[in-house]
Each structure stands twice: as C-alpha cells, then as structure tokens.
Amino acid sequence: DRLPIFSRVTFLDLIEREVGDRGIAAGSYTMGILERAHLDLVWNDATTELRRRLLVTMGLLRAPRLLILDEPFLDLDDKVARDLGQSLAIHLLEKRPEAIVIVSQQPLNALEGCGIPIRTVDLGVQFG
C-alpha cells in the first residue's frame, strides 16, 4: 500500500482536499476518530489502522445521509477495531445519518454495546 504518489501527502492534505471550501472548521477535521497529531502523518508512513481511521473520517466529513462502509474493521486487531467502532458509534449517534450499511465478512463485534441498533443480513453467498 505504499504508493509513490502519496510519498509526501499528509493526512491533513487529504482531508483538506476532501473538505474543499465547505466551511468545515479545521478543529473538527478529526471527527473524534483521529488524534490531532495524526494529521501530520504521511500516508506511506501510516499504519493500516490509521489509514482506515482517515478513510472513515473523510467519509464522515461529507455528512452523508447514507453511509456505506466496506469492511471498516478488516485487518485490525480486536482492540483497535473496538476503539474505531466506539469512535464511529459516538459520531453516528450525534449526526444520525438516515441509513448506515456496513459490509463485512466477519461479525461486527467492534460495534457491540455502542448503542447502535444492528440488524444483520446473511446473504449466504459462498465464493471459492
């Protein structure tokens, strides 16, 4: 996941490109999901966990009515996934998008006990 194009691009650069001129205060860029110190990180030097947090944050900055997350907890250890799940839940409980769809091949343990009602649909699709 080390891409030459991102060799010097910081998290803040990516967030500012996403926000554009929509009048979102710089102080709210982290959305409670990233730490302010993370904004100076370069994409290529960041861990999978921090990249995932950045991508979720960028999606939330758009204040979507429909939020679709594809495997937001993939490749994260249980503690990191739970931390991200709790941060995500806090934001979602405040902003209340009309619908949230989370696509996952694994149970959503990271969101257990976060106050978000979860309904699962098992499509029963088997590949391989």
C-alpha positions in Angstrom: 0.0 0.0 0.0 3.0 2.3 -0.3 2.2 4.4 -3.3 4.7 6.8 -4.8 2.0 9.4 -5.3 1.4 9.5 -1.6 5.1 9.6 -0.6 4.8 13.1 0.9 1.0 13.6 1.2 -0.1 14.1 4.8 -3.4 13.1 6.3 -4.2 16.9 6.6 -3.5 17.3 2.9 -6.0 14.6 2.1 -8.7 15.9 4.5 -8.3 19.4 3.2 -8.7 18.2 -0.4 -11.9 16.3 0.7 -13.3 19.2 2.6 -12.6 21.8 0.0 -14.3 25.1 0.8 -17.3 23.7 2.5 -16.6 25.8 5.6 -15.8 23.0 8.0 -13.7 24.2 10.9 -10.2 22.7 10.9 -10.7 21.8 14.6 -13.4 19.3 13.6 -11.3 17.5 10.9 -10.5 14.7 13.3 -14.2 13.9 13.9 -13.2 12.2 17.2 -11.8 9.3 15.2 -8.3 10.6 14.6 -6.0 12.4 17.0 -4.8 15.9 16.0 -1.2 14.5 16.0 -2.2 12.1 13.2 -2.9 15.0 10.8 0.8 15.4 10.2 1.4 11.8 9.3 2.4 10.9 5.7 0.1 8.3 4.1 3.0 5.9 3.2 4.3 6.0 6.8 1.0 5.3 8.5 -0.3 2.0 9.8 -3.3 0.2 8.4 -5.2 1.2 11.4 -4.5 4.9 10.9 -5.2 4.8 7.2 -8.6 3.1 8.0 -9.4 5.8 10.5 -8.5 8.5 8.0 -10.7 7.0 5.3 -13.7 6.7 7.7 -13.1 10.3 8.8 -13.1 11.5 5.2 -16.4 9.8 4.6 -18.0 11.3 7.7 -16.8 14.8 6.8 -19.3 14.8 3.9 -22.1 14.4 6.4 -23.8 11.7 4.3 -27.5 10.8 4.6 -26.5 7.3 3.6 -23.2 5.9 4.9 -21.8 2.8 3.3 -18.7 1.3 4.9 -17.0 -1.7 3.2 -15.0 -3.8 5.6 -14.1 -0.9 8.0 -12.6 -3.3 10.6 -10.7 -5.7 8.2 -7.2 -6.5 9.2 -7.5 -4.6 12.6 -6.8 -6.4 15.8 -9.8 -6.7 18.3 -8.8 -3.7 20.5 -8.1 -1.4 17.5 -11.3 -2.4 15.8 -13.3 -1.8 19.0 -11.7 1.6 19.5 -12.6 2.6 15.9 -16.1 1.1 16.4 -16.6 3.2 19.5 -15.4 6.4 17.9 -17.6 5.7 14.9 -20.6 5.0 17.1 -20.2 8.2 19.0 -20.1 10.2 15.8 -23.1 8.3 14.3 -25.2 8.7 17.4 -24.6 12.5 17.2 -25.1 13.0 13.5 -27.7 10.3 12.8 -27.5 9.6 9.1 -30.7 8.2 7.7 -29.1 4.8 7.0 -25.8 3.1 7.6 -24.8 0.0 5.6 -21.7 -1.9 6.8 -20.5 -4.7 4.5 -18.4 -7.2 6.4 -17.5 -10.9 6.2 -17.0 -11.0 9.9 -19.2 -10.3 12.9 -19.4 -6.6 13.9 -18.0 -7.2 17.3 -16.4 -3.8 17.2 -19.9 -2.2 17.4 -21.3 -4.3 20.3 -22.5 -2.3 23.2 -22.1 1.0 21.3 -25.8 1.9 21.3 -26.3 1.5 17.6 -29.1 -1.0 16.7 -27.5 -3.6 14.4 -29.5 -5.8 12.0 -27.6 -8.3 10.0 -28.5 -9.9 6.7 -26.7 -13.1 5.8 -26.7 -13.4 2.1 -25.3 -16.9 2.3 -23.0 -16.3 -0.7 -20.1 -18.6 -0.8 -17.1 -18.0 -3.1 -14.3 -20.4 -3.9 
